[in-house]
Amino acid sequence: MHETQLPISLEFFPGKTAEGAEKIRTVRQALYALKPEFCSVTYGAGGSTQEGTFGAIAEIMAEGVEAAPHFSCVGATKASVREQIAMLQAKGVRRIVALRGDAPSPYGTEGEFRHASDLVEFIRDETGDHFFLEVAAYPETHPRARSPEHDLHAFAMKVKSGANSAITQYFYNPDAYFRFVDDARHMGVNVPIVPGIMPITNASQLMRFSDMCGAEIPRWIKLRLLAYRDDIASIRAFGLDVVTGLCEKLRAGGAPALHFYTMNQSAPTLEICRRLAL
C-alpha cells in the first residue's frame, strides 16, 4: 500500500422515491472508483426507513461491495432485534453499525434496550463473532450526554460490550478528535476510531445539522460561509480546501481510515480523495 493510502468507507441514506434510489445507484457507481472498504446505509428515527435501508444494503452487496446497515435499538424488543439480525445473517451481511438511535417522537418508548452497549452485547450473545460491529463516537461529546466524562465512559462501555471499531460524528477541529482518541486509549479502548468526514457543500444545511447533532463549526469557518451568502461556487471551493486540509491533518496524525458522509453526492468526496491521492 502506498504510504499515503488510507482505507475509506462511505455512508448513504436510503432514497425516498424510485427516482431517488436510482440517483443513489449512479452516485455509488461513481464512488466505487475509490474502492471503499464498505458502505453504510442510515436508518431513520425509530427505524422509519428500515425497509429502504435493508433494500439498499442488498443492492450494494450485489454490486460486490461490503455493506453495513445502521441498526438502532430505541423502542425495540429483544424478540424484534433477534428476528432482524437473523434476517441480516441470512442475507450474508457481516457488518453492522450498532446505534441507540433517536425515538420517532419525544414520547417514543424506551423498549428493552436503554443504551447502544446493550444492543452490542445482545448481538454478540446471539451471533458470536459473525458480525463486525461498528459503534458511534463523539469527539465533541454527544449532545445529550451529562458530561464529556460520562460520554467517554459510555463509549468505552460499547467497546467493552463487543464493538470492533468506531466511527465518529463529523467535526472540523482535528484536536478534538486526537484528544478523544488519547482519552479513549487511557481508558483501555484499543479499537480503531475512524474519523467521520462531512464535505461542505451547503452552508445552511450544514449549520442546521450541526445544531442538531452537537458538531461544532469553528467560528472562522462559520464566518467565511456566512460571508459567501448564496455564492455556491465559493462555498464549495472553500469547503473542499477546509475538508481536504482536515483529512491531511488526520492522516498525518495517524487516523486509521476515513469515513465519508456522502449526503448521496459523489463529486465532493471524489474531489477530496483526488486531492489526497487516495
Helices and strands as residue ranges (DSSP letters): E 8-12, H 18-31, G 32-34, E 39-41, G 45-47, H 50-62, E 67-72, H 78-90, E 95-99, H 116-127, E 132-137, H 148-160, E 165-170, H 174-186, E 193-197, H 203-213, H 219-228, H 232-252, E 258-261, H 267-275
